[in-house]
């Protein structure tokens, strides 16, 4: 059974850091594009960062130089390291695999 489970969200002050995890089961992440999206109620889902099968990465302009996507093949897990967080980074963060699987999301709230 294909499954993605996100974790690591929480409440953080502006300028702080969080690391999100996306644990995959039922398939190997090495064969698929893995993507982090974020969703704010009433707005379109935004692609935040992606890592390809050859570990090529892509970032939204709004998070470039602040966020880093990576993967641990042994743990079948994808990470999103988020530094220098801003109020506007507040959202539900969702993990997607190009096998057409979604996780349930983890909430990130940046608040003073």
C-alpha positions as CSV (number, residue, x, y, z in Angstrom):
1,X,0.0,0.0,0.0
2,X,1.4,3.3,-1.1
3,X,1.5,5.8,1.8
4,X,3.1,9.1,2.6
5,X,3.2,10.4,6.2
6,X,4.4,13.9,7.0
7,X,5.7,15.1,10.3
8,X,7.7,17.9,11.8
9,X,5.3,20.8,11.6
10,X,4.6,23.2,14.5
11,X,4.7,26.8,15.7
12,X,7.9,28.8,15.3
13,X,8.9,32.4,15.6
14,X,9.9,34.4,12.6
15,X,13.5,33.7,11.7
16,X,13.3,30.2,13.2
17,X,13.8,26.8,11.6
18,X,11.8,23.6,11.2
19,X,12.6,20.3,9.4
20,X,9.7,18.5,7.8
21,X,9.8,14.8,7.1
22,X,7.9,12.7,4.6
23,X,8.1,9.0,5.3
24,X,7.2,6.8,2.3
25,X,6.0,3.2,2.3
26,X,4.9,0.8,-0.4
27,X,7.3,2.2,-3.0
28,X,10.9,3.4,-3.3
29,X,11.3,7.2,-3.4
30,X,14.5,6.8,-5.5
31,X,12.3,6.0,-8.6
32,X,9.9,9.0,-8.3
33,X,9.9,12.8,-8.2
34,X,9.1,13.9,-4.6
35,X,7.6,17.3,-4.1
36,X,6.6,19.5,-1.2
37,X,3.6,21.7,-1.7
38,X,1.9,24.1,0.7
39,X,-1.7,25.1,1.0
40,X,-3.3,28.1,2.5
41,X,-7.1,28.1,2.8
42,X,-8.7,30.0,-0.1
43,X,-5.5,30.0,-2.1
44,X,-4.1,27.7,-4.8
45,X,-1.7,24.9,-3.7
46,X,1.8,26.1,-4.2
47,X,4.8,23.9,-5.3
48,X,7.6,24.7,-2.8
49,X,10.4,22.3,-3.6
50,X,11.0,19.2,-5.6
51,X,13.7,16.5,-5.8
52,X,14.1,14.3,-8.9
53,X,15.3,10.8,-9.4
54,X,18.8,12.0,-9.9
55,X,18.6,14.3,-6.9
56,X,18.1,17.3,-9.1
57,X,16.2,20.0,-7.1
58,X,13.9,22.9,-7.8
59,X,12.6,25.6,-5.5
60,X,9.9,28.2,-5.6
61,X,11.5,31.7,-5.8
62,X,9.9,32.6,-2.5
63,X,11.8,29.9,-0.6
64,X,15.1,29.8,-2.6
65,X,18.1,30.1,-0.3
66,X,16.0,29.4,2.8
67,X,14.6,25.9,2.2
68,X,16.5,22.8,1.3
69,X,14.9,19.5,0.1
70,X,16.8,16.3,0.5
71,X,16.2,12.6,0.7
72,X,17.5,9.6,2.7
73,X,17.1,6.5,0.5
74,X,17.8,4.1,3.3
75,X,15.0,5.6,5.4
76,X,12.8,6.1,2.3
77,X,12.2,9.6,3.6
78,X,12.2,13.1,2.1
79,X,13.0,16.2,4.1
80,X,12.4,19.9,3.9
81,X,14.7,22.0,6.0
82,X,13.2,25.4,6.4
83,X,15.3,28.2,7.7
84,X,14.7,31.9,8.2
85,X,11.0,31.3,8.4
86,X,8.6,34.2,7.6
87,X,5.0,34.8,8.5
88,X,4.0,34.1,4.9
89,X,5.4,30.6,5.2
90,X,2.5,29.7,7.4
91,X,0.6,26.9,5.6
92,X,-0.3,23.2,5.5
93,X,2.7,21.5,4.0
94,X,1.9,18.3,1.9
95,X,4.2,15.7,0.4
96,X,3.6,14.3,-3.1
97,X,5.1,11.5,-5.0
98,X,4.9,11.2,-8.7
99,X,3.4,7.8,-8.3
100,X,0.3,10.0,-7.6
101,X,0.3,9.8,-3.8
102,X,-0.3,12.5,-1.3
103,X,0.3,12.7,2.4
104,X,-2.2,14.1,4.9
105,X,-0.1,17.2,5.5
106,X,1.6,18.9,8.5
107,X,0.8,22.4,9.7
108,X,3.5,25.1,9.9
109,X,2.6,28.3,11.7
110,X,5.1,31.2,11.9
111,X,4.0,33.5,14.7
112,X,5.5,35.9,17.2
